Amino acid sequence: MPTAATTLTGAMAVFFLVAGTLKIAGIEPVRERAAALNLSFEQYCLFGVAEVPTGVALIIGLGLPAVARAAALFLTLLMMVLITVHVRAGSPPGRLAPPIALWVAATALTLLLFAS
């Protein structure tokens, strides 16, 4: 796995482990974010339920590239869903930028992993 792919895989694994855990924990800012997206906490929590094992899969993928490829592809699709949720909720550009940036990162990682 190229150095860029390894670095991006590790960074995204840590990010999604933390972000997913916070969603599952249901701290107040997460509940507010769910409400702003017109989602129940339980619906929004499902993103966390998807993010945590995907973060674990990215870590496993550091040793097993096929697992990293699958996880990166899944994150690309998951971020597309989250972008759609934000657009449908009428999120302002500042709230839409993070999922777009994560989609770009997941897409770049997917391309790096499939190219290597």
N, C-alpha and C positions, 0 to 999 in steps of 0.2 A: 504494500500500500504506500503510495507516495506521501511525502512529508505533509504536503498541503491537505491531503485527504485525512491523514491521521490526526492532524491538529484540529481540523474542522469537525471530524467525528467526535473527538474528545470534548470539544467545546459545546457542541450541540447535545451530547449526552448529558453533560452536567446541567446545561440550561433546562432541558426537558425533564430531567429528574426533579429539579427544584420547582419548576413551574407546575408540573403535574402534581407534585406533593402538596403545594400550596392550594391548588384547586380542590384536591380531595379533602384537605384539612378544613376547608370552608371558612377561612378567616374573613372578617367583615369586608375588606376591600374586594375580595373575590366574589362575595355575595352581591356587592354593589355592581361589580362589572357584569355579572350574570343578569341582573335586573336591567342594566343599561342596554344589554343586547336582546332584551325581551325573552330571556330564557329563565326557566326555573333553576334554582341552585342545582338540582339533581341533573338536569340536562347539561348544564355547564360543567358539572363534575365529571361527566363522561369524557370530556376532553382530557382531563387529568388522568382518568383511568386508562386512556389510550397513550398518553404521553409518558407515564412512568415506565411501563414495560418496553416502550420503544427506546427510551433512554438506556435501559438495561441492555436491550438488543444492540444498541450502538456500541456499548462497552464490550459486549461479547464479540461484536463484529470487528474489533481491533485485532482479534486473533483469527476470526473466521469471516473473511471478506464477503461471502455470500449472505451472511446474516446482516452485515452492515448495509449491503445493497438493498435488501428487502426493507430494512428499517428506514433508510433514507428515502426510498420510494414511498413508503407509507407516510412519512412526515411531509413529503411534498403534497400528497393528496390531502392529508389532514389540514395543512395550512390553507389549501384551496377552499376547503369546507369552512374554515374559520374566517377567511376573507369574505366568503359569501354571506356568512352570518352577520359580519360587521356591516357589509353593504346593505343588507336587508333591514338592519336596525337603524340605518342612517348615521352610523358612526362618523364623527368628524375626522378629517385627514390625520390628525395627531394620534388618534386611536387606531386608525387603519394602517399606519406606517409599520408598526412592529410585526403584525402577521405577514405583511408583504415582504419585509426584510427577511423574516424567517423562511418564507416560501422561496425567496431567491437563494438563501443559504442552503436550504434543503435540496433545491433543484441543482445547484452547483455541486453539492456533495454527491448527489445521485449520478451526475454526469462524470465527476471525477472517479467514482467507484466503478462505474460500468466501463470507463475507458481504461482502467488499469488491470 
